[in-house]
Each structure stands twice: as structure tokens, then as C-alpha cells.
Amino acid sequence: MQITITARHFDLTKAIRDSIEHSCEKLTRYFEQIITIHLTLSLENNRNLVDISLHASKFNLQAQADGMDMYLTINEAVDNMEAQIKKLKDRVTDHQKRRLKDDPKYVYANLYEHDAKKKTKRVVKTKRMVADTMTVDEAIEKLSEIEDDYIIFKNVETDNINVLVKKDSDSFKLLEP
């Protein structure tokens, strides 16, 4: 990460530079692909203005702040940038989760545990698996071969996710949405 500082209408001190570098290190906690950060510090009519431009691999962000104290103004601008990065990161990760959730080849199975005292159920484990595409007869054959009590598959005939449950050695139960 490269930090560039431009000072307008005042002299940049080493203390301000160190404060900026320390504040900008905070931003790498949330997003590590930051390429450059450019800060423009200016003094206009006894008001301090700070503009931050952040360039990362796929996006550019900008934040501004103004105040009477330069250190507080820098911290406010970095906090604004931090909020933008958090929002962007949440949007990217939510998009990826939504894509996985909407993908029809993944099936989510929630296993519940019954709590007798509270008379409630709670999720114990969530398992993500790939649903094989097969007919009901193929699923029965495969379920007979494995030791599990159920099999989740994508039915060729209906193009839906189905669950085949083994009731005993000769009978099965087919659950269709």
C-alpha cells in the first residue's frame, strides 16, 4: 500500500505524517488489496479539509471531512473511509453467499436437535452437499448400497431436489418439494 500526502496552504509536519500512516494502517484490517491511498490536506479560512482517495484492485473510494483540528479531521475522514470499506466488503460477501445459495446444484441440510426442557429445536449442524442428478430407481439402488438413512438428489424427471428416506430394508419414502 502506497500512501501519498499533499498539503495545501500549510507545512506538513512529521507528526501529522505519522498520524496519517498510523490511521491508514487501520484500513488494511478490512481490505488487504489496497494499492494506493492519496490524502489531500488543506487549510482554508481556519478550517481543515481532508480528502482521501483510495484505489484498490477493482474499485475506487473517496471520503471527505472538515473540522477545526487537523488530527481530528484526519481521523474522521479515515473513519468515513473505513465505513465505506466495511459496506463494500459486506456487499461483496453477501453477493457471493447469495450466488451459492441460489445455485441449484448445492443443497443445504440443517440438522436439528430437540431440546425437551424448552420444547424448542435448534440448528446443530448445517451441511452443504452437491445433489447428484439421477432417477428415483437409481437413487433407491444407491441408497441400498450406502449405510445412510437418506439420500438427497436432483430428480431427472421433475428437475427438482428430492429426498429419499429408507424406512426399512424394503420400503422407502420419497419427499418432493
C-alpha positions in Angstrom: 0.0 0.0 0.0 1.4 3.4 -1.0 0.3 6.5 0.9 0.7 9.8 -0.8 0.1 13.1 1.1 -0.5 16.5 -0.4 -0.5 19.6 1.9 -2.0 22.8 0.7 -1.6 26.2 2.4 0.4 24.9 5.3 3.6 22.9 6.1 3.3 19.1 6.6 4.9 18.1 9.9 6.4 14.7 10.7 3.8 14.2 13.5 0.9 14.7 11.0 2.6 12.3 8.6 3.0 9.6 11.3 -0.6 10.1 12.4 -1.8 9.6 8.8 0.3 6.4 8.3 -1.0 5.0 11.7 -4.6 5.8 10.8 -4.4 4.3 7.3 -3.0 1.0 8.6 -6.4 0.5 10.2 -7.9 0.2 6.7 -5.9 -2.8 5.8 -7.6 -4.8 8.5 -10.8 -4.9 6.5 -9.4 -4.9 3.0 -5.9 -6.1 2.0 -5.9 -5.4 -1.7 -5.4 -1.6 -1.3 -3.0 -0.3 -3.9 -2.8 3.4 -3.2 -4.2 6.0 -0.8 -3.9 9.7 -1.6 -4.7 12.3 1.1 -5.1 15.9 0.3 -4.9 18.2 3.4 -5.7 21.8 3.1 -6.2 24.8 5.3 -8.9 27.3 4.2 -10.2 30.1 6.4 -9.1 28.4 9.6 -10.9 25.2 8.6 -9.0 22.0 7.9 -10.2 19.9 5.0 -9.1 16.3 4.3 -9.9 14.4 1.1 -9.0 10.7 0.9 -8.9 8.8 -2.4 -8.4 5.0 -2.1 -7.6 2.9 -5.1 -7.9 -0.9 -4.9 -7.9 -3.7 -7.5 -11.5 -3.3 -8.6 -12.8 -0.1 -7.2 -12.1 3.5 -6.1 -13.5 5.1 -2.9 -13.4 8.7 -1.7 -14.1 10.3 1.7 -14.0 13.9 2.9 -14.1 15.6 6.3 -13.6 19.1 7.7 -13.1 20.5 11.1 -11.1 22.8 13.3 -8.4 20.4 14.4 -6.3 18.6 11.7 -5.8 15.4 13.7 -9.5 15.0 14.4 -10.3 15.8 10.8 -7.9 13.1 9.6 -9.4 10.6 12.0 -12.9 11.5 10.9 -12.0 11.1 7.2 -10.4 7.7 7.9 -13.4 6.6 9.8 -15.6 7.6 6.9 -13.4 5.6 4.5 -13.5 2.6 6.9 -17.3 2.7 6.9 -17.3 2.6 3.1 -14.9 -0.3 3.0 -17.0 -2.3 5.5 -20.1 -1.6 3.4 -18.4 -2.7 0.2 -16.9 -5.8 1.8 -20.4 -6.8 3.2 -21.9 -6.3 -0.2 -19.3 -8.4 -1.9 -19.5 -11.3 0.6 -23.4 -11.2 0.6 -23.3 -11.4 -3.2 -21.1 -14.4 -3.0 -23.3 -16.1 -0.4 -26.4 -15.3 -2.4 -24.8 -16.9 -5.5 -24.0 -20.1 -3.6 -27.5 -20.2 -2.1 -29.2 -19.7 -5.4 -27.0 -22.3 -7.2 -29.3 -25.3 -7.7 -26.6 -27.9 -7.6 -25.9 -27.1 -3.8 -28.3 -28.4 -1.2 -28.3 -27.1 2.4 -29.4 -29.6 5.0 -30.0 -28.4 8.5 -29.8 -31.0 11.3 -31.9 -30.1 14.3 -31.6 -31.1 17.9 -34.7 -31.3 20.1 -34.4 -29.7 23.5 -37.0 -31.4 25.7 -36.8 -28.8 28.6 -37.5 -25.8 26.4 -39.6 -27.6 23.8 -37.6 -25.9 21.0 -35.4 -27.0 18.2 -32.1 -25.5 17.4 -29.7 -25.9 14.4 -26.9 -28.2 15.4 -25.1 -28.5 12.0 -25.5 -27.2 8.5 -24.2 -29.3 5.7 -23.7 -28.3 2.1 -23.6 -31.0 -0.5 -23.8 -31.5 -4.2 -27.0 -33.1 -5.3 -26.3 -35.8 -7.9 -28.7 -35.9 -10.8 -30.4 -39.3 -11.1 -33.8 -41.1 -11.4 -35.7 -42.4 -8.4 -34.7 -46.0 -9.3 -31.1 -45.1 -9.4 -31.4 -43.3 -6.0 -33.0 -46.4 -4.5 -30.1 -48.5 -5.7 -27.6 -46.1 -4.4 -29.3 -45.8 -1.0 -29.3 -49.6 -0.8 -25.5 -49.6 -1.3 -24.7 -46.9 1.3 -25.3 -47.0 5.0 -27.1 -43.7 5.3 -30.8 -43.5 6.1 -31.5 -40.9 3.4 -30.1 -39.5 0.1 -30.6 -36.1 -1.4 -30.6 -36.0 -5.2 -31.9 -34.0 -8.2 -34.7 -35.8 -9.9 -34.2 -36.1 -13.7 -37.9 -36.3 -14.4 -39.1 -33.3 -12.3 -35.8 -31.3 -12.3 -36.3 -30.7 -8.5 -34.4 -31.6 -5.4 -35.8 -34.8 -3.8 -35.1 -36.7 -0.6 -35.3 -40.5 -0.5 -35.6 -41.9 3.0 -35.1 -45.5 3.9 -38.0 -46.7 6.2 -36.8 -50.3 6.5 -35.0 -52.7 4.3 -37.8 -53.0 1.6 -39.7 -49.7 1.8 -38.6 -46.1 1.0 -40.2 -42.7 1.3 -39.8 -40.1 -1.4 -40.0 -36.4 -0.4 -40.7 -33.9 -3.2 -41.0 -30.1 -2.8 
